[in-house]
Amino acid sequence: MNEETIFSKIIRQEIPTPLLYQDELVSAFRDINPRVSTHILIVPNKVIPTVNDVCEDDELILGRMIAVAKKLAKEEGIAKDGYRLIINCNEHGGQEVYHLHMHLVGGQPLGPMLSLKNSNA
């Protein structure tokens, strides 16, 4: 299920997008619909549709994604105050593009991690 995605086209620069980082494993660029002042997507160059599709061979990619998030947070000036890393999985998790990606968000207080609706608590 390694289908072409919009992120694949950005990684290959078929859709011109300023890249904040790129190496042989991952690429990073700003979200086109930022939710906060700093909203960067860190994406494997290889199409991995969801977290459920990660295999043992992908461990280096996942580690690189976190290392790049740390680097970009420092470069963006948000490392000291803090930031959040988010990976959504499938429909109930809020995933919109089925090419695994990590959101690096920060630059302002983010509030609680979840606001649960219809809680039975």
C-alpha positions in Angstrom: 0.0 0.0 0.0 2.8 2.4 -0.9 0.6 4.8 -2.8 1.6 8.2 -4.0 0.7 11.0 -1.6 0.9 14.8 -1.7 3.8 14.5 0.7 5.7 12.4 -1.8 5.3 15.2 -4.4 6.6 17.7 -1.8 9.6 15.5 -0.9 10.5 15.3 -4.6 9.7 19.0 -5.1 7.1 18.3 -7.8 5.0 20.6 -5.6 7.5 23.5 -4.8 7.6 23.9 -1.0 10.4 25.3 1.0 12.1 22.4 2.8 13.3 23.1 6.3 15.2 19.9 6.4 15.9 16.9 4.1 18.2 13.9 4.1 18.0 10.4 2.7 15.4 9.4 5.3 13.1 12.3 6.2 12.0 15.7 5.0 10.4 18.6 6.9 8.3 21.6 5.8 5.8 24.0 7.3 2.1 22.9 7.4 0.1 24.8 4.9 -2.7 25.3 7.5 -0.8 26.0 10.7 -2.7 25.5 13.9 -0.2 27.5 16.0 2.6 29.9 15.3 5.1 27.1 14.7 3.6 24.1 12.9 6.1 21.9 11.0 5.6 18.4 9.4 8.3 15.9 9.6 7.7 13.1 7.0 9.5 9.9 6.1 10.7 10.0 2.4 9.4 6.5 2.2 5.6 6.2 2.1 4.5 4.5 5.3 0.7 5.0 5.4 0.1 4.8 9.2 1.8 3.9 12.4 0.1 0.5 12.0 2.3 0.0 8.9 5.6 0.6 10.6 8.0 -2.3 10.5 11.3 -3.1 12.2 13.2 -1.7 9.1 11.6 1.7 9.8 13.1 2.2 13.3 15.9 4.4 12.0 13.4 6.6 10.1 11.3 7.1 13.3 14.4 7.9 15.3 15.5 10.4 12.7 12.1 12.0 12.8 12.5 12.8 16.5 16.1 13.9 16.1 15.0 16.3 13.3 12.2 17.6 15.5 14.7 18.4 18.2 16.9 20.2 15.7 14.1 22.2 14.2 12.6 23.1 17.6 16.0 24.6 18.6 16.3 26.5 15.2 12.7 27.8 15.6 13.5 29.1 19.1 10.8 27.0 20.8 12.9 24.3 22.5 13.4 26.1 25.8 9.7 26.9 26.3 8.5 23.6 25.0 6.7 22.0 22.1 4.6 19.0 21.2 5.1 16.2 18.8 2.0 14.6 17.4 1.5 11.5 15.2 -2.1 10.8 14.3 -3.2 7.3 13.2 -6.2 6.5 11.1 -9.6 8.2 11.1 -10.4 8.2 14.8 -6.9 9.5 15.5 -7.4 12.5 13.1 -5.1 11.4 10.3 -5.9 13.2 7.1 -3.0 12.3 4.8 -2.1 8.6 4.8 1.6 9.1 4.7 3.0 8.9 8.3 4.0 12.3 9.5 4.9 14.0 12.8 3.5 17.5 13.7 6.0 19.7 15.5 3.9 22.4 17.1 4.8 25.2 19.5 5.6 28.8 19.9 2.8 29.4 22.3 1.1 27.6 25.3 -0.7 24.6 23.8 -3.1 23.8 26.7 -4.3 20.3 27.6 -3.3 17.5 25.2 -6.8 16.2 24.8 -10.2 17.6 25.2 -12.5 14.6 25.3 -16.0 14.9 24.2 -18.8 12.5 25.2 -16.7 11.2 28.0 -18.5 8.6 30.2 -16.5 9.6 33.2 
